[in-house]
Amino acid sequence: MKTYIDCGSGVAGDMVLGALMELGLSVDELNRTLHRAIPMDQWKIVARRTERQEWPARSVLVEGDRFFGSGEKMKQVVRRSHLPPTVKANALHIFERLLSAEKRAHGGHSQGRFDPEGLGLLDTLVDVLGSSWGFWRMGLDSPTASSVNTGRIAPATTQILKECRIPTYSTQSQLELATPTGVAILSVLVKEFGPMPQLDIRAAGYGAGQKDIPGKPNVLAIYRGTPIDAEADIPREPVLLLETVIDDMDPRLYPHVSELLMKNGALDAWWISAGMKKGRPGIAYSVLCRPKDEKRLVRLLFAETTTLGIRRVPLERWTLPRRAGGMRKVAQLPSGRVKSQVEYEVARRKAASLSMPLRKLLK
């Protein structure tokens, strides 16, 4: 079973808890577990069924919510609890990320204390501990998630998004859709961000945000399902396609440019003939790269070719796990079978060293 979190309306701690409860997490068991861990009386987690733009969801509220204390005090509660080691480790990691982000966002002037009107509330402790315990209790290991719809981004949220390189976008500039606590929870519990994989969905849970946003259901969704096909288990990564079309460059330069691109991080580089405006023949030049290498390769293309413009297209690629096996590269298919092929450059060097025809080694 795989778990996918849809953050199309943002993310907050109470939305995560609501979605978990819709998936089957017991409210009574969660209350009992957290009351044993948190040394404070006269509070409880209340979950109600509600709707957001006619979308059924679960709304979560901490009755008796009030100021709890500093971030260090919250971490002490986690350390002294009898919760499972995985739950404690995740909760502590989330609090560390929150504290660090708040400190950087406020220029280091917070002196380790939470704002009594914000992160220092009991509600924050419940959200962090409850989410960490809920994911563990339901066996939701290594979930993936969508890009986060942030709305208006708070300074601490920005710090976490930047540090953890969580992909974001915004459809609402006036409201804060992603809270620091919600994003911190994602940053620790989610292992990968990207499009939803092909799933045979077996269960779904929807957690309601506190506000009902006109024209959009303000809910966070968690889906559970099995992959539809074997390809869903093949590793996938985001890549960029850089493209340009050139009609005025000495053709002897193309191998030189390709060699430079590959040495500087390009995954692949190729060119094909193209008919251009005014009937001139040209070359369509393409480079595949990882996002982290984009700027370096763009600078190289501008410096080493005559192009005046480069297009970029975000893509994803499937890649089979591979390893070297003598002169061959060996890849493993999802079924467990392997396929192999002679590595050209290795064979070429060996042919030269043995003074033998290369074609004999490429069989």
Short mmCIF file of the C-alpha atoms (twelve columns), coordinates in Angstrom:
data_MODEL
# 
_entry.id   MODEL 
# 
loop_
_atom_site.group_PDB 
_atom_site.id 
_atom_site.type_symbol 
_atom_site.label_atom_id 
_atom_site.label_alt_id 
_atom_site.label_comp_id 
_atom_site.label_asym_id 
_atom_site.label_seq_id 
_atom_site.Cartn_x 
_atom_site.Cartn_y 
_atom_site.Cartn_z 
_atom_site.pdbx_PDB_model_num 
ATOM 1   C CA . MET A 1   0.000   0.000  0.000   1 
ATOM 2   C CA . LYS A 2   1.148   3.506  -0.806  1 
ATOM 3   C CA . THR A 3   0.125   6.787  0.817   1 
ATOM 4   C CA . TYR A 4   -0.334  10.062 -1.069  1 
ATOM 5   C CA . ILE A 5   -1.125  13.471 0.476   1 
ATOM 6   C CA . ASP A 6   -2.859  16.075 -1.696  1 
ATOM 7   C CA . CYS A 7   -1.990  19.587 -0.476  1 
ATOM 8   C CA . GLY A 8   -3.990  21.405 -3.158  1 
ATOM 9   C CA . SER A 9   -5.665  23.575 -0.509  1 
ATOM 10  C CA . GLY A 10  -2.608  23.921 1.713   1 
ATOM 11  C CA . VAL A 11  -1.693  22.107 4.896   1 
ATOM 12  C CA . ALA A 12  -2.103  22.656 8.639   1 
ATOM 13  C CA . GLY A 13  -1.696  20.388 11.651  1 
ATOM 14  C CA . ASP A 14  -5.427  20.093 12.307  1 
ATOM 15  C CA . MET A 15  -6.052  19.254 8.630   1 
ATOM 16  C CA . VAL A 16  -3.552  16.388 8.854   1 
ATOM 17  C CA . LEU A 17  -5.253  15.031 11.989  1 
ATOM 18  C CA . GLY A 18  -8.695  15.338 10.394  1 
ATOM 19  C CA . ALA A 19  -7.612  13.389 7.318   1 
ATOM 20  C CA . LEU A 20  -6.054  10.668 9.497   1 
ATOM 21  C CA . MET A 21  -9.293  10.325 11.445  1 
ATOM 22  C CA . GLU A 22  -11.282 9.994  8.217   1 
ATOM 23  C CA . LEU A 23  -8.900  7.192  7.253   1 
ATOM 24  C CA . GLY A 24  -9.719  5.388  10.493  1 
ATOM 25  C CA . LEU A 25  -7.561  6.818  13.282  1 
ATOM 26  C CA . SER A 26  -9.546  6.584  16.537  1 
ATOM 27  C CA . VAL A 27  -10.236 9.941  18.200  1 
ATOM 28  C CA . ASP A 28  -10.670 8.255  21.593  1 
ATOM 29  C CA . GLU A 29  -7.382  6.370  21.300  1 
ATOM 30  C CA . LEU A 30  -5.580  9.545  20.180  1 
ATOM 31  C CA . ASN A 31  -6.990  11.455 23.182  1 
ATOM 32  C CA . ARG A 32  -5.922  8.720  25.605  1 
ATOM 33  C CA . THR A 33  -2.431  8.492  24.103  1 
ATOM 34  C CA . LEU A 34  -1.759  12.236 24.146  1 
ATOM 35  C CA . HIS A 35  -3.241  12.759 27.624  1 
ATOM 36  C CA . ARG A 36  -0.731  10.241 28.977  1 
ATOM 37  C CA . ALA A 37  2.078   12.217 27.313  1 
ATOM 38  C CA . ILE A 38  1.008   15.838 27.941  1 
ATOM 39  C CA . PRO A 39  0.978   17.007 31.606  1 
ATOM 40  C CA . MET A 40  -2.027  19.337 31.350  1 
ATOM 41  C CA . ASP A 41  -5.670  18.794 32.358  1 
ATOM 42  C CA . GLN A 42  -9.022  19.983 31.070  1 
ATOM 43  C CA . TRP A 43  -8.494  19.680 27.345  1 
ATOM 44  C CA . LYS A 44  -9.491  17.215 24.656  1 
ATOM 45  C CA . ILE A 45  -9.410  16.707 20.902  1 
ATOM 46  C CA . VAL A 46  -12.839 17.070 19.321  1 
ATOM 47  C CA . ALA A 47  -13.512 15.917 15.759  1 
ATOM 48  C CA . ARG A 48  -16.663 16.876 13.869  1 
ATOM 49  C CA . ARG A 49  -17.918 15.998 10.430  1 
ATOM 50  C CA . THR A 50  -18.347 19.093 8.297   1 
ATOM 51  C CA . GLU A 51  -18.283 20.286 4.686   1 
ATOM 52  C CA . ARG A 52  -16.085 22.678 2.750   1 
ATOM 53  C CA . GLN A 53  -17.803 23.782 -0.460  1 
ATOM 54  C CA . GLU A 54  -20.033 20.666 -0.272  1 
ATOM 55  C CA . TRP A 55  -16.963 18.460 0.211   1 
ATOM 56  C CA . PRO A 56  -17.378 16.163 3.284   1 
ATOM 57  C CA . ALA A 57  -14.415 16.346 5.655   1 
ATOM 58  C CA . ARG A 58  -13.395 16.090 9.323   1 
ATOM 59  C CA . SER A 59  -12.748 19.238 11.337  1 
ATOM 60  C CA . VAL A 60  -10.474 18.962 14.395  1 
ATOM 61  C CA . LEU A 61  -10.388 21.313 17.372  1 
ATOM 62  C CA . VAL A 62  -8.533  21.243 20.705  1 
ATOM 63  C CA . GLU A 63  -11.072 22.241 23.355  1 
ATOM 64  C CA . GLY A 64  -9.362  23.935 26.297  1 
ATOM 65  C CA . ASP A 65  -6.519  25.151 24.069  1 
ATOM 66  C CA . ARG A 66  -4.233  27.649 25.830  1 
ATOM 67  C CA . PHE A 67  -0.639  28.716 26.137  1 
ATOM 68  C CA . PHE A 68  1.591   25.748 26.921  1 
ATOM 69  C CA . GLY A 69  5.136   27.081 26.963  1 
ATOM 70  C CA . SER A 70  8.393   27.385 25.069  1 
ATOM 71  C CA . GLY A 71  9.610   25.109 22.353  1 
ATOM 72  C CA . GLU A 72  12.098  23.554 24.751  1 
ATOM 73  C CA . LYS A 73  9.272   22.713 27.153  1 
ATOM 74  C CA . MET A 74  7.384   21.000 24.336  1 
ATOM 75  C CA . LYS A 75  10.459  18.957 23.428  1 
ATOM 76  C CA . GLN A 76  10.846  17.919 27.071  1 
ATOM 77  C CA . VAL A 77  7.299   16.540 26.968  1 
ATOM 78  C CA . VAL A 78  8.208   14.445 23.934  1 
ATOM 79  C CA . ARG A 79  11.451  13.160 25.481  1 
ATOM 80  C CA . ARG A 80  9.752   12.163 28.763  1 
ATOM 81  C CA . SER A 81  6.804   10.438 27.101  1 
ATOM 82  C CA . HIS A 82  6.466   6.674  26.689  1 
ATOM 83  C CA . LEU A 83  5.611   6.972  23.015  1 
ATOM 84  C CA . PRO A 84  7.316   4.659  20.473  1 
ATOM 85  C CA . PRO A 85  10.882  5.710  19.539  1 
ATOM 86  C CA . THR A 86  9.896   6.486  15.926  1 
ATOM 87  C CA . VAL A 87  7.095   8.791  17.084  1 
ATOM 88  C CA . LYS A 88  9.385   10.625 19.500  1 
ATOM 89  C CA . ALA A 89  12.154  11.011 16.910  1 
ATOM 90  C CA . ASN A 90  9.773   12.424 14.299  1 
ATOM 91  C CA . ALA A 91  8.089   14.806 16.754  1 
ATOM 92  C CA . LEU A 92  11.438  16.126 18.004  1 
ATOM 93  C CA . HIS A 93  12.606  16.613 14.431  1 
ATOM 94  C CA . ILE A 94  9.450   18.588 13.623  1 
ATOM 95  C CA . PHE A 95  9.891   20.831 16.687  1 
ATOM 96  C CA . GLU A 96  13.562  21.423 15.864  1 
ATOM 97  C CA . ARG A 97  12.575  22.483 12.362  1 
ATOM 98  C CA . LEU A 98  9.848   24.808 13.699  1 
ATOM 99  C CA . LEU A 99  12.119  26.413 16.276  1 
ATOM 100 C CA . SER A 100 14.934  26.909 13.804  1 
ATOM 101 C CA . ALA A 101 12.589  28.418 11.201  1 
ATOM 102 C CA . GLU A 102 10.991  30.815 13.707  1 
ATOM 103 C CA . LYS A 103 14.392  31.931 14.959  1 
ATOM 104 C CA . ARG A 104 15.706  32.621 11.447  1 
ATOM 105 C CA . ALA A 105 12.465  34.290 10.372  1 
ATOM 106 C CA . HIS A 106 12.653  36.735 13.285  1 
ATOM 107 C CA . GLY A 107 16.334  37.514 12.846  1 
ATOM 108 C CA . GLY A 108 17.447  35.485 15.844  1 
ATOM 109 C CA . HIS A 109 15.512  37.652 18.314  1 
ATOM 110 C CA . SER A 110 13.053  35.007 19.511  1 
ATOM 111 C CA . GLN A 111 15.581  33.740 22.129  1 
ATOM 112 C CA . GLY A 112 14.129  30.229 21.906  1 
ATOM 113 C CA . ARG A 113 10.599  31.228 23.008  1 
ATOM 114 C CA . PHE A 114 7.377   30.693 21.109  1 
ATOM 115 C CA . ASP A 115 4.885   33.472 20.466  1 
ATOM 116 C CA . PRO A 116 2.076   32.941 23.054  1 
ATOM 117 C CA . GLU A 117 -0.488  33.651 20.349  1 
ATOM 118 C CA . GLY A 118 0.986   31.161 17.878  1 
ATOM 119 C CA . LEU A 119 3.328   28.218 18.179  1 
ATOM 120 C CA . GLY A 120 3.390   28.196 22.002  1 
ATOM 121 C CA . LEU A 121 -0.172  26.944 22.219  1 
ATOM 122 C CA . LEU A 122 -1.181  23.489 23.405  1 
ATOM 123 C CA . ASP A 123 -2.764  23.047 19.972  1 
ATOM 124 C CA . THR A 124 0.699   23.010 18.355  1 
ATOM 125 C CA . LEU A 125 1.934   20.262 20.680  1 
ATOM 126 C CA . VAL A 126 -1.196  18.209 19.946  1 
ATOM 127 C CA . ASP A 127 -0.826  18.666 16.169  1 
ATOM 128 C CA . VAL A 128 2.825   17.606 16.122  1 
ATOM 129 C CA . LEU A 129 2.539   14.670 18.543  1 
ATOM 130 C CA . GLY A 130 -0.819  13.585 17.107  1 
ATOM 131 C CA . SER A 131 0.396   13.559 13.511  1 
ATOM 132 C CA . SER A 132 3.612   11.725 14.377  1 
ATOM 133 C CA . TRP A 133 1.715   9.109  16.399  1 
ATOM 134 C CA . GLY A 134 -1.128  8.846  13.855  1 
ATOM 135 C CA . PHE A 135 1.176   8.076  10.925  1 
ATOM 136 C CA . TRP A 136 2.973   5.471  13.053  1 
ATOM 137 C CA . ARG A 137 -0.257  3.960  14.416  1 
ATOM 138 C CA . MET A 138 -1.742  3.527  10.930  1 
ATOM 139 C CA . GLY A 139 1.486   2.279  9.344   1 
ATOM 140 C CA . LEU A 140 1.716   5.103  6.827   1 
ATOM 141 C CA . ASP A 141 5.402   4.661  5.988   1 
ATOM 142 C CA . SER A 142 7.248   6.854  3.472   1 
ATOM 143 C CA . PRO A 143 4.250   8.802  2.136   1 
ATOM 144 C CA . THR A 144 4.551   11.025 -0.922  1 
ATOM 145 C CA . ALA A 145 2.830   14.383 -1.347  1 
ATOM 146 C CA . SER A 146 1.859   16.945 -3.953  1 
ATOM 147 C CA . SER A 147 3.348   20.390 -4.296  1 
ATOM 148 C CA . VAL A 148 1.992   22.645 -1.540  1 
ATOM 149 C CA . ASN A 149 -0.548  25.363 -2.281  1 
ATOM 150 C CA . THR A 150 0.780   27.985 0.121   1 
ATOM 151 C CA . GLY A 151 -1.412  31.036 -0.359  1 
ATOM 152 C CA . ARG A 152 0.235   33.934 1.442   1 
ATOM 153 C CA . ILE A 153 3.461   32.537 2.896   1 
ATOM 154 C CA . ALA A 154 4.429   33.336 6.497   1 
ATOM 155 C CA . PRO A 155 8.156   34.018 7.147   1 
ATOM 156 C CA . ALA A 156 8.717   30.821 9.158   1 
ATOM 157 C CA . THR A 157 6.938   28.767 6.490   1 
ATOM 158 C CA . THR A 158 9.230   30.276 3.869   1 
ATOM 159 C CA . GLN A 159 12.272  29.181 5.859   1 
ATOM 160 C CA . ILE A 160 11.101  25.553 5.994   1 
ATOM 161 C CA . LEU A 161 10.108  25.471 2.328   1 
ATOM 162 C CA . LYS A 162 13.496  26.874 1.349   1 
ATOM 163 C CA . GLU A 163 15.547  24.614 3.616   1 
ATOM 164 C CA . CYS A 164 13.723  21.419 2.635   1 
ATOM 165 C CA . ARG A 165 13.211  22.372 -1.029  1 
ATOM 166 C CA . ILE A 166 9.493   21.568 -0.910  1 
ATOM 167 C CA . PRO A 167 7.800   22.438 -4.249  1 
ATOM 168 C CA . THR A 168 5.119   25.125 -3.923  1 
ATOM 169 C CA . TYR A 169 2.614   27.262 -5.802  1 
ATOM 170 C CA . SER A 170 -0.205  29.622 -4.845  1 
ATOM 171 C CA . THR A 171 -3.792  30.174 -5.957  1 
ATOM 172 C CA . GLN A 172 -4.721  32.557 -3.133  1 
ATOM 173 C CA . SER A 173 -2.688  35.644 -2.293  1 
ATOM 174 C CA . GLN A 174 -4.770  36.892 0.648   1 
ATOM 175 C CA . LEU A 175 -5.032  33.821 2.897   1 
ATOM 176 C CA . GLU A 176 -2.337  31.727 4.562   1 
ATOM 177 C CA . LEU A 177 -3.117  28.201 3.344   1 
ATOM 178 C CA . ALA A 178 0.055   26.464 4.565   1 
ATOM 179 C CA . THR A 179 0.987   27.004 8.224   1 
ATOM 180 C CA . PRO A 180 4.506   26.598 9.656   1 
ATOM 181 C CA . THR A 181 3.353   23.615 11.718  1 
ATOM 182 C CA . GLY A 182 1.692   21.905 8.764   1 
ATOM 183 C CA . VAL A 183 4.705   22.381 6.490   1 
ATOM 184 C CA . ALA A 184 7.101   21.231 9.239   1 
ATOM 185 C CA . ILE A 185 5.064   18.032 9.652   1 
ATOM 186 C CA . LEU A 186 5.253   17.380 5.908   1 
ATOM 187 C CA . SER A 187 8.983   18.117 5.809   1 
ATOM 188 C CA . VAL A 188 9.698   15.296 8.281   1 
ATOM 189 C CA . LEU A 189 7.039   12.679 7.527   1 
ATOM 190 C CA . VAL A 190 6.930   12.943 3.698   1 
ATOM 191 C CA . LYS A 191 9.805   11.358 1.772   1 
ATOM 192 C CA . GLU A 192 9.043   12.594 -1.774  1 
ATOM 193 C CA . PHE A 193 7.029   15.351 -3.462  1 
ATOM 194 C CA . GLY A 194 5.533   15.048 -6.937  1 
ATOM 195 C CA . PRO A 195 2.457   14.096 -8.978  1 
ATOM 196 C CA . MET A 196 0.071   11.472 -7.681  1 
ATOM 197 C CA . PRO A 197 1.132   7.990  -8.836  1 
ATOM 198 C CA . GLN A 198 -1.294  5.624  -10.536 1 
ATOM 199 C CA . LEU A 199 -3.136  4.011  -7.627  1 
ATOM 200 C CA . ASP A 200 -5.986  1.628  -7.074  1 
ATOM 201 C CA . ILE A 201 -7.432  3.728  -4.215  1 
ATOM 202 C CA . ARG A 202 -8.664  1.694  -1.245  1 
ATOM 203 C CA . ALA A 203 -9.255  4.503  1.285   1 
ATOM 204 C CA . ALA A 204 -9.375  8.301  1.416   1 
ATOM 205 C CA . GLY A 205 -9.519  10.817 4.261   1 
ATOM 206 C CA . TYR A 206 -10.251 14.543 4.119   1 
ATOM 207 C CA . GLY A 207 -9.223  17.014 6.817   1 
ATOM 208 C CA . ALA A 208 -10.996 20.381 6.843   1 
ATOM 209 C CA . GLY A 209 -9.235  23.708 7.173   1 
ATOM 210 C CA . GLN A 210 -10.747 26.202 9.600   1 
ATOM 211 C CA . LYS A 211 -11.983 28.571 6.871   1 
ATOM 212 C CA . ASP A 212 -14.450 27.863 4.079   1 
ATOM 213 C CA . ILE A 213 -12.822 29.406 0.993   1 
ATOM 214 C CA . PRO A 214 -15.259 30.467 -1.769  1 
ATOM 215 C CA . GLY A 215 -14.896 28.447 -4.948  1 
ATOM 216 C CA . LYS A 216 -12.482 25.852 -3.505  1 
ATOM 217 C CA . PRO A 217 -12.912 23.032 -0.967  1 
ATOM 218 C CA . ASN A 218 -10.443 23.834 1.820   1 
ATOM 219 C CA . VAL A 219 -9.430  20.253 2.600   1 
ATOM 220 C CA . LEU A 220 -6.269  18.180 2.821   1 
ATOM 221 C CA . ALA A 221 -6.649  14.683 1.343   1 
ATOM 222 C CA . ILE A 222 -4.764  11.507 2.227   1 
ATOM 223 C CA . TYR A 223 -5.181  8.569  -0.157  1 
ATOM 224 C CA . ARG A 224 -4.206  4.927  0.398   1 
ATOM 225 C CA . GLY A 225 -3.941  2.458  -2.458  1 
ATOM 226 C CA . THR A 226 -1.919  -0.070 -4.388  1 
ATOM 227 C CA . PRO A 227 0.071   0.748  -7.538  1 
ATOM 228 C CA . ILE A 228 -1.880  -0.032 -10.709 1 
ATOM 229 C CA . ASP A 229 1.133   -1.264 -12.654 1 
ATOM 230 C CA . ALA A 230 4.714   -2.339 -12.071 1 
ATOM 231 C CA . GLU A 231 6.056   0.952  -13.455 1 
ATOM 232 C CA . ALA A 232 4.831   2.681  -10.295 1 
ATOM 233 C CA . ASP A 233 7.746   1.022  -8.469  1 
ATOM 234 C CA . ILE A 234 10.374  2.340  -10.882 1 
ATOM 235 C CA . PRO A 235 12.299  5.287  -9.426  1 
ATOM 236 C CA . ARG A 236 11.234  8.638  -10.913 1 
ATOM 237 C CA . GLU A 237 12.994  11.982 -10.781 1 
ATOM 238 C CA . PRO A 238 12.292  15.542 -11.968 1 
ATOM 239 C CA . VAL A 239 14.423  16.748 -14.886 1 
ATOM 240 C CA . LEU A 240 14.548  19.741 -17.226 1 
ATOM 241 C CA . LEU A 241 14.719  19.809 -21.015 1 
ATOM 242 C CA . LEU A 242 16.695  22.787 -22.361 1 
ATOM 243 C CA . GLU A 243 16.119  23.485 -26.059 1 
ATOM 244 C CA . THR A 244 17.432  25.933 -28.628 1 
ATOM 245 C CA . VAL A 245 17.469  26.114 -32.445 1 
ATOM 246 C CA . ILE A 246 20.614  27.396 -34.206 1 
ATOM 247 C CA . ASP A 247 21.211  28.221 -37.890 1 
ATOM 248 C CA . ASP A 248 24.462  30.209 -37.863 1 
ATOM 249 C CA . MET A 249 27.069  28.115 -36.024 1 
ATOM 250 C CA . ASP A 250 30.074  26.230 -37.372 1 
ATOM 251 C CA . PRO A 251 28.928  22.554 -37.292 1 
ATOM 252 C CA . ARG A 252 32.368  21.471 -36.062 1 
ATOM 253 C CA . LEU A 253 31.493  23.018 -32.674 1 
ATOM 254 C CA . TYR A 254 28.582  20.724 -31.817 1 
ATOM 255 C CA . PRO A 255 30.676  17.732 -30.589 1 
ATOM 256 C CA . HIS A 256 32.809  20.144 -28.552 1 
ATOM 257 C CA . VAL A 257 29.735  21.719 -26.919 1 
ATOM 258 C CA . SER A 258 28.182  18.315 -26.186 1 
ATOM 259 C CA . GLU A 259 31.352  17.121 -24.497 1 
ATOM 260 C CA . LEU A 260 31.443  20.238 -22.298 1 
ATOM 261 C CA . LEU A 261 27.774  19.829 -21.373 1 
ATOM 262 C CA . MET A 262 28.242  16.197 -20.325 1 
ATOM 263 C CA . LYS A 263 31.299  17.071 -18.231 1 
ATOM 264 C CA . ASN A 264 29.280  19.803 -16.482 1 
ATOM 265 C CA . GLY A 265 26.371  17.639 -15.358 1 
ATOM 266 C CA . ALA A 266 24.097  17.154 -18.391 1 
ATOM 267 C CA . LEU A 267 22.294  13.826 -18.384 1 
ATOM 268 C CA . ASP A 268 22.129  13.767 -22.181 1 
ATOM 269 C CA . ALA A 269 22.621  16.076 -25.159 1 
ATOM 270 C CA . TRP A 270 21.534  15.615 -28.774 1 
ATOM 271 C CA . TRP A 271 20.700  17.528 -31.935 1 
ATOM 272 C CA . ILE A 272 18.590  17.002 -35.054 1 
ATOM 273 C CA . SER A 273 18.173  18.862 -38.333 1 
ATOM 274 C CA . ALA A 274 15.390  21.445 -38.411 1 
ATOM 275 C CA . GLY A 275 13.812  23.613 -41.081 1 
ATOM 276 C CA . MET A 276 13.699  27.206 -39.816 1 
ATOM 277 C CA . LYS A 277 11.943  30.406 -40.797 1 
ATOM 278 C CA . LYS A 278 12.744  31.806 -44.232 1 
ATOM 279 C CA . GLY A 279 13.581  28.265 -45.333 1 
ATOM 280 C CA . ARG A 280 17.014  28.105 -43.729 1 
ATOM 281 C CA . PRO A 281 18.313  24.730 -42.475 1 
ATOM 282 C CA . GLY A 282 19.261  24.646 -38.800 1 
ATOM 283 C CA . ILE A 283 19.978  22.442 -35.812 1 
ATOM 284 C CA . ALA A 284 17.531  21.817 -32.932 1 
ATOM 285 C CA . TYR A 285 19.810  21.303 -29.912 1 
ATOM 286 C CA . SER A 286 18.459  19.621 -26.746 1 
ATOM 287 C CA . VAL A 287 19.960  19.091 -23.291 1 
ATOM 288 C CA . LEU A 288 18.489  16.987 -20.471 1 
ATOM 289 C CA . CYS A 289 19.592  17.895 -16.942 1 
ATOM 290 C CA . ARG A 290 18.680  17.915 -13.275 1 
ATOM 291 C CA . PRO A 291 17.244  21.185 -11.901 1 
ATOM 292 C CA . LYS A 292 20.332  21.820 -9.747  1 
ATOM 293 C CA . ASP A 293 22.554  21.903 -12.866 1 
ATOM 294 C CA . GLU A 294 20.313  24.160 -14.961 1 
ATOM 295 C CA . LYS A 295 21.995  27.536 -14.409 1 
ATOM 296 C CA . ARG A 296 25.490  26.209 -15.078 1 
ATOM 297 C CA . LEU A 297 24.433  24.530 -18.338 1 
ATOM 298 C CA . VAL A 298 22.448  27.548 -19.536 1 
ATOM 299 C CA . ARG A 299 25.512  29.765 -19.029 1 
ATOM 300 C CA . LEU A 300 27.621  27.253 -20.936 1 
ATOM 301 C CA . LEU A 301 25.157  27.155 -23.870 1 
ATOM 302 C CA . PHE A 302 25.129  30.940 -24.141 1 
ATOM 303 C CA . ALA A 303 28.927  31.093 -23.965 1 
ATOM 304 C CA . GLU A 304 29.780  28.227 -26.339 1 
ATOM 305 C CA . THR A 305 27.049  28.563 -29.011 1 
ATOM 306 C CA . THR A 306 25.562  31.401 -31.059 1 
ATOM 307 C CA . THR A 307 22.090  31.030 -29.571 1 
ATOM 308 C CA . LEU A 308 20.256  34.064 -28.196 1 
ATOM 309 C CA . GLY A 309 17.483  32.168 -26.396 1 
ATOM 310 C CA . ILE A 310 16.889  28.858 -24.607 1 
ATOM 311 C CA . ARG A 311 13.565  27.202 -23.729 1 
ATOM 312 C CA . ARG A 312 13.059  25.131 -20.585 1 
ATOM 313 C CA . VAL A 313 10.479  22.365 -20.120 1 
ATOM 314 C CA . PRO A 314 10.017  20.625 -16.710 1 
ATOM 315 C CA . LEU A 315 9.724   16.850 -17.142 1 
ATOM 316 C CA . GLU A 316 9.987   13.633 -15.150 1 
ATOM 317 C CA . ARG A 317 11.866  10.495 -16.120 1 
ATOM 318 C CA . TRP A 318 11.723  6.880  -15.042 1 
ATOM 319 C CA . THR A 319 15.123  5.304  -14.356 1 
ATOM 320 C CA . LEU A 320 15.862  1.641  -13.695 1 
ATOM 321 C CA . PRO A 321 18.312  0.818  -10.881 1 
ATOM 322 C CA . ARG A 322 21.633  -0.040 -12.497 1 
ATOM 323 C CA . ARG A 323 25.128  -1.205 -11.684 1 
ATOM 324 C CA . ALA A 324 28.396  -1.868 -13.467 1 
ATOM 325 C CA . GLY A 325 29.163  -5.446 -14.384 1 
ATOM 326 C CA . GLY A 326 32.567  -5.660 -16.019 1 
ATOM 327 C CA . MET A 327 32.187  -4.218 -19.519 1 
ATOM 328 C CA . ARG A 328 28.403  -4.215 -19.222 1 
ATOM 329 C CA . LYS A 329 25.882  -1.973 -17.475 1 
ATOM 330 C CA . VAL A 330 23.196  -4.058 -15.760 1 
ATOM 331 C CA . ALA A 331 19.674  -2.733 -15.048 1 
ATOM 332 C CA . GLN A 332 17.007  -4.393 -12.888 1 
ATOM 333 C CA . LEU A 333 13.360  -4.499 -14.004 1 
ATOM 334 C CA . PRO A 334 10.455  -4.285 -11.481 1 
ATOM 335 C CA . SER A 335 9.840   -8.010 -12.001 1 
ATOM 336 C CA . GLY A 336 13.329  -8.747 -10.683 1 
ATOM 337 C CA . ARG A 337 14.728  -9.733 -14.077 1 
ATOM 338 C CA . VAL A 338 17.808  -7.929 -15.357 1 
ATOM 339 C CA . LYS A 339 18.908  -6.672 -18.744 1 
ATOM 340 C CA . SER A 340 22.411  -5.671 -19.727 1 
ATOM 341 C CA . GLN A 341 24.285  -3.931 -22.478 1 
ATOM 342 C CA . VAL A 342 27.950  -3.405 -23.287 1 
ATOM 343 C CA . GLU A 343 29.184  0.005  -22.097 1 
ATOM 344 C CA . TYR A 344 30.574  1.581  -25.262 1 
ATOM 345 C CA . GLU A 345 33.339  3.711  -23.727 1 
ATOM 346 C CA . VAL A 346 34.624  0.844  -21.579 1 
ATOM 347 C CA . ALA A 347 34.689  -1.440 -24.614 1 
ATOM 348 C CA . ARG A 348 36.421  1.209  -26.741 1 
ATOM 349 C CA . ARG A 349 39.234  1.652  -24.206 1 
ATOM 350 C CA . LYS A 350 39.661  -2.106 -23.847 1 
ATOM 351 C CA . ALA A 351 39.777  -2.598 -27.621 1 
ATOM 352 C CA . ALA A 352 42.492  0.051  -27.895 1 
ATOM 353 C CA . SER A 353 44.527  -1.512 -25.087 1 
ATOM 354 C CA . LEU A 354 44.276  -5.003 -26.652 1 
ATOM 355 C CA . SER A 355 44.722  -3.799 -30.264 1 
ATOM 356 C CA . MET A 356 41.586  -5.675 -31.311 1 
ATOM 357 C CA . PRO A 357 38.528  -4.661 -33.402 1 
ATOM 358 C CA . LEU A 358 35.939  -2.794 -31.301 1 
ATOM 359 C CA . ARG A 359 33.053  -4.568 -33.077 1 
ATOM 360 C CA . LYS A 360 34.054  -7.855 -31.435 1 
ATOM 361 C CA . LEU A 361 33.564  -6.396 -27.969 1 
ATOM 362 C CA . LEU A 362 30.198  -4.790 -28.739 1 
ATOM 363 C CA . LYS A 363 28.433  -8.107 -29.288 1 
# 
